[in-house]
Amino acid sequence: MLTSKQRANLRKHANQMETILQVGKSGVVDALIAQVDGALTARELIKLRVLENAPVFAREAAVEIAEKTGADVVQVIGTRFVLFRRNPKKPVYMLD
């Protein structure tokens, strides 16, 4: 669980990031979960987008993906959301 200070620090880093994955018309499927899991392991902090034709809203997708990958939801704004999961072997972001 992230504190508000940690969340604010991660939001600052995520602001400059590009969206790397999208939730499409199939919704949250196993293939997407596998991609998110790999991206979180490599990057720790990722930004995703929910397309207009997706069957879920951004908040729902963020919570579902976070639960299935063991990540924390950092931020949800409009159709975009940010997830964070610490890599215990090679941490990228320092949390105070």
trRosetta pair geometry for C-beta under 8 A, 3 or more apart (Angstrom, degrees):
i j d omega theta_ij theta_ji phi_ij phi_ji
1 72 7.0 139 -122 -110 31 128
2 6 4.4 -133 -164 91 93 122
2 7 4.8 116 129 -61 127 86
2 10 7.2 -51 -150 7 153 140
2 72 5.1 119 -16 159 113 160
2 74 7.1 14 40 -105 168 72
2 84 7.0 63 -63 70 142 135
2 95 7.7 -115 -129 -140 90 139
3 6 4.7 95 51 9 77 103
3 7 6.9 -139 94 -6 39 90
4 7 5.5 -52 -143 38 33 115
4 8 6.3 37 155 -22 65 105
5 8 5.7 -53 -148 35 30 112
5 9 6.5 30 153 -18 63 106
5 96 6.3 -64 127 68 126 114
6 9 5.7 -55 -150 36 32 112
6 10 6.4 27 153 -15 66 107
6 95 4.8 22 -128 -151 115 108
6 96 6.8 -158 -83 46 78 72
7 10 5.9 -57 -147 40 30 108
7 11 6.3 35 152 -24 65 105
7 74 5.7 168 -145 -150 79 73
7 75 7.5 133 -178 -56 97 85
8 11 5.6 -49 -146 32 31 115
8 12 6.7 39 152 -25 61 100
9 12 5.7 -49 -157 26 32 116
9 13 7.0 26 149 -12 63 103
9 93 7.6 145 127 179 111 121
9 95 7.2 157 74 -121 142 63
9 96 7.1 133 -37 9 160 102
10 13 5.7 -54 -152 38 39 109
10 14 6.1 36 151 -20 70 110
10 45 6.0 -166 -157 -115 100 132
10 74 4.8 -108 111 -135 129 139
10 75 7.9 -172 105 -16 98 105
10 82 7.1 165 140 134 105 134
10 84 5.4 -46 -152 -66 152 150
10 93 6.7 65 -100 167 85 163
11 14 5.6 -58 -141 41 32 111
11 15 6.5 53 154 -43 63 93
11 74 6.0 -179 -69 157 72 111
11 75 5.2 94 -107 -47 101 140
11 82 7.1 151 -106 57 61 157
12 15 6.0 -38 -159 4 28 118
13 16 7.0 -69 -174 34 38 98
13 17 7.1 42 139 -35 68 111
13 45 6.0 44 106 113 125 168
13 93 6.5 -105 -12 -108 172 129
14 17 5.1 -52 -153 18 49 124
14 45 5.9 -125 -78 167 92 121
14 47 5.8 133 -163 -70 100 109
14 74 6.3 149 -25 102 155 146
14 75 6.6 177 82 32 153 129
14 82 4.3 8 -148 -123 158 151
17 20 7.9 -56 166 -26 108 98
17 45 7.1 -144 -62 122 158 103
17 46 7.6 -166 164 -145 151 33
17 47 4.8 152 105 -8 121 128
17 82 7.7 110 56 -114 140 113
18 47 7.0 -173 106 59 26 126
19 22 7.0 60 150 -71 121 81
19 47 4.9 -93 -102 112 57 103
19 48 6.4 91 -154 -134 92 16
19 49 4.6 18 -158 -25 149 113
19 80 6.4 -106 -91 -125 121 114
20 39 6.2 160 105 -143 140 146
20 43 8.0 131 6 10 164 165
20 46 5.7 -77 41 -157 124 103
20 47 6.5 108 7 61 80 69
20 48 7.3 -54 57 -86 68 60
21 32 7.0 126 175 -153 128 88
21 35 5.9 147 -113 122 137 125
21 36 6.2 -126 59 -81 171 79
21 39 6.6 -135 -30 -10 128 164
21 46 6.9 29 14 160 110 129
21 48 4.8 -29 76 -115 90 94
21 49 7.6 177 95 27 47 69
22 48 6.8 163 -93 -167 28 78
22 49 4.9 -25 -112 71 80 91
22 50 7.4 147 -164 -99 69 20
22 51 5.7 54 175 -40 117 100
23 27 6.6 6 -180 -155 103 31
23 28 6.3 -24 -134 -73 119 68
23 32 6.6 66 -107 -153 71 157
23 48 6.5 61 -23 161 92 119
23 49 7.2 -152 21 99 75 43
23 50 4.5 -17 59 -112 114 71
23 51 6.6 -150 85 11 59 78
23 54 5.0 59 119 -124 94 150
23 56 6.8 -57 147 61 143 108
23 61 4.9 -75 -52 -147 172 151
24 27 7.8 -76 79 -25 50 23
24 51 5.2 23 -117 22 53 137
24 53 7.1 3 -175 80 65 97
24 54 6.0 -169 163 -86 13 92
25 51 7.0 -55 -47 82 64 129
25 53 4.6 -23 -88 121 97 108
25 54 6.1 -125 -90 -91 33 45
25 55 7.2 74 -166 -25 49 84
26 29 5.0 -17 132 -31 120 131
26 32 7.9 173 89 -26 112 125
27 54 6.1 121 -93 -166 55 85
27 55 4.7 -38 -74 46 114 106
27 56 5.5 92 -136 -7 96 109
27 61 7.6 -150 -163 -102 69 102
28 32 5.9 -119 -148 76 51 137
28 33 6.9 68 176 -56 88 93
28 56 6.5 -1 -16 13 100 155
28 61 5.7 170 -60 -135 114 80
28 64 5.1 177 30 110 175 134
28 65 6.0 -141 -133 -65 128 85
28 68 7.7 154 164 10 127 149
29 32 5.2 98 56 8 69 102
29 33 7.2 -129 103 -6 37 90
30 33 5.5 -53 -148 35 36 115
30 34 6.4 38 154 -21 67 103
31 34 5.8 -53 -151 34 31 112
31 35 6.6 30 151 -17 64 105
32 35 5.7 -55 -150 37 34 111
32 36 6.2 33 153 -18 67 106
32 65 7.5 -77 128 -108 108 115
33 36 5.8 -54 -145 38 30 111
33 37 6.2 35 153 -24 64 107
33 65 6.6 -163 -106 -132 75 77
33 68 5.1 -63 -134 125 127 137
33 69 6.4 -167 -161 -62 82 97
34 37 5.6 -52 -146 34 29 115
34 38 6.6 27 156 -15 62 105
35 38 5.9 -57 -151 38 30 108
35 39 6.2 27 154 -16 66 110
36 39 5.7 -58 -144 40 31 110
36 40 6.1 32 157 -21 66 107
36 46 7.0 -168 -145 77 74 152
36 48 7.3 -13 -106 -72 112 139
36 65 5.6 -70 153 -169 176 120
36 69 5.5 -97 114 -69 112 154
36 71 7.7 -94 154 -12 113 147
36 83 7.1 28 -169 62 115 156
37 40 5.9 -54 -146 35 27 110
37 41 6.5 28 154 -20 61 106
37 69 5.0 -157 -87 -127 78 107
38 41 5.7 -55 -150 33 32 112
38 42 6.4 20 156 -10 65 110
39 42 5.9 -62 -146 43 31 106
39 43 5.7 -19 172 23 70 116
39 46 4.9 59 134 -83 122 154
40 43 6.7 -73 -120 58 21 78
40 44 6.5 53 -169 -116 60 21
40 46 6.1 -94 -78 -1 66 123
40 69 6.0 119 11 163 157 135
40 71 5.7 -111 -124 -85 152 125
40 83 6.5 -58 -94 115 116 114
40 84 7.8 134 -140 -164 102 21
40 85 4.3 36 177 42 127 120
40 87 7.9 169 144 -65 67 90
41 85 7.7 -28 -67 92 46 119
41 87 6.0 99 -158 -104 49 110
42 87 7.9 97 -64 -77 6 146
43 46 5.5 97 83 -66 132 89
43 92 6.8 -34 -172 4 40 165
44 84 6.2 17 158 -152 77 74
44 85 6.3 -139 -145 70 57 52
44 86 6.3 23 -137 -114 112 32
44 87 5.4 -98 -76 -10 99 98
44 91 7.0 67 -84 -150 151 57
44 92 4.6 -161 14 36 136 116
44 93 5.7 -159 112 9 147 103
45 74 7.3 21 -139 -23 97 156
45 82 6.7 3 -172 -176 87 105
45 83 7.5 174 -146 88 45 47
45 84 5.0 -5 -100 -103 75 86
45 92 7.3 -122 6 83 96 128
45 93 6.2 59 -27 -26 125 141
46 82 7.1 172 88 -150 39 62
46 83 5.6 -10 60 58 86 90
47 80 6.2 4 -178 -175 101 111
47 81 7.4 170 -152 89 60 33
47 82 5.1 -28 -99 -98 72 80
48 61 7.5 -128 114 127 133 124
48 62 7.6 170 63 -93 121 78
48 65 7.4 17 29 62 167 171
48 80 6.9 163 86 -152 43 63
48 81 5.7 -17 62 63 90 80
48 82 7.7 166 19 -89 71 31
48 83 6.9 22 -1 -1 114 108
49 79 5.6 41 -162 127 79 97
49 80 5.1 -28 -99 -98 74 77
50 54 4.9 -104 -175 45 89 155
50 56 6.7 -104 -143 89 136 81
50 57 6.9 103 115 -178 166 27
50 58 4.6 -150 12 -85 134 72
50 61 5.3 161 -86 17 125 156
50 79 4.8 -130 58 -167 81 85
50 80 7.7 -157 13 -75 74 31
50 81 7.6 37 -20 2 102 105
51 54 4.9 122 62 -30 74 100
51 79 7.5 80 -82 -177 13 135
52 79 7.6 -49 -68 -110 61 150
54 61 7.2 -4 151 -66 145 140
56 60 4.4 -127 -172 90 106 122
56 61 4.7 131 109 -58 129 89
56 64 7.3 -58 -162 13 163 142
57 60 4.9 90 56 11 78 105
57 61 7.0 -150 91 -5 37 91
58 61 5.8 -59 -144 40 29 110
58 62 6.1 32 158 -23 66 108
58 76 5.3 150 125 -161 111 108
58 78 6.8 83 -9 112 161 36
58 79 5.2 -175 -63 -143 127 34
58 80 6.7 -7 -138 30 142 14
58 81 5.2 158 176 -35 103 112
59 62 5.8 -54 -146 34 28 113
59 63 6.5 23 158 -15 63 107
59 76 5.1 88 -89 165 71 168
59 81 7.5 149 -87 -82 37 139
60 63 6.1 -59 -149 37 28 106
60 64 6.2 23 157 -15 65 112
61 64 5.9 -60 -144 41 28 109
61 65 6.0 22 162 -14 67 111
61 81 7.0 171 86 24 98 143
62 65 6.2 -60 -143 41 23 105
62 66 6.0 24 158 -20 62 113
62 73 4.7 78 155 -118 116 123
62 76 5.3 -117 -9 -84 162 118
62 81 4.0 -106 -86 163 124 165
62 83 6.9 -173 -150 -70 84 97
63 66 5.8 -57 -144 38 26 113
63 67 6.4 28 157 -20 63 106
63 73 6.4 -34 -81 -46 56 144
64 67 6.0 -55 -150 33 28 110
64 68 6.5 16 157 -10 63 111
65 68 5.9 -63 -146 43 31 106
65 69 6.0 3 164 3 68 117
65 71 7.1 -15 125 46 82 125
65 83 6.6 -87 110 -76 116 152
66 69 6.4 -72 -136 50 23 93
66 70 7.8 -98 175 81 55 6
66 71 4.5 -104 -133 76 69 85
66 72 6.3 58 -152 -124 124 10
66 73 5.0 -74 -61 -48 156 85
66 83 5.8 -162 -88 -126 88 113
67 70 8.0 26 -176 -67 22 34
69 83 7.3 50 74 169 138 147
69 85 6.5 -108 133 -49 104 153
70 85 6.1 84 100 -128 80 131
71 83 4.4 35 144 180 146 111
71 84 6.1 148 -169 72 96 32
71 85 4.0 -82 -105 -54 81 107
72 83 6.9 148 73 -159 43 64
72 84 5.1 -25 61 65 95 89
72 85 6.9 152 10 -78 73 60
73 76 6.5 -8 178 -39 121 101
73 81 6.5 -38 -149 -180 98 120
73 82 7.5 108 -167 78 55 57
73 83 6.2 -41 -103 -103 48 71
74 81 7.9 143 55 176 73 73
74 82 4.2 -51 62 100 115 106
74 83 6.6 -178 2 -103 93 15
74 84 5.1 76 -52 -11 116 111
75 81 6.5 -175 95 -149 55 59
75 82 4.6 27 46 33 90 112
76 80 7.6 172 -151 95 49 47
76 81 4.3 -10 -105 -105 74 102
76 82 7.9 -145 -67 22 44 67
77 80 5.7 -11 68 67 79 91
77 81 7.5 158 22 -86 55 53
84 93 7.6 -57 -146 47 121 147
86 91 6.0 -14 -162 -111 91 101
86 93 7.9 -110 -108 60 78 91
86 95 7.5 -71 -88 -6 123 131
87 90 5.2 -23 118 64 128 66
87 91 5.7 178 66 -87 79 45
87 92 6.8 58 29 -10 119 87
88 91 7.4 6 -123 -56 17 90
91 94 7.1 95 133 -82 124 53
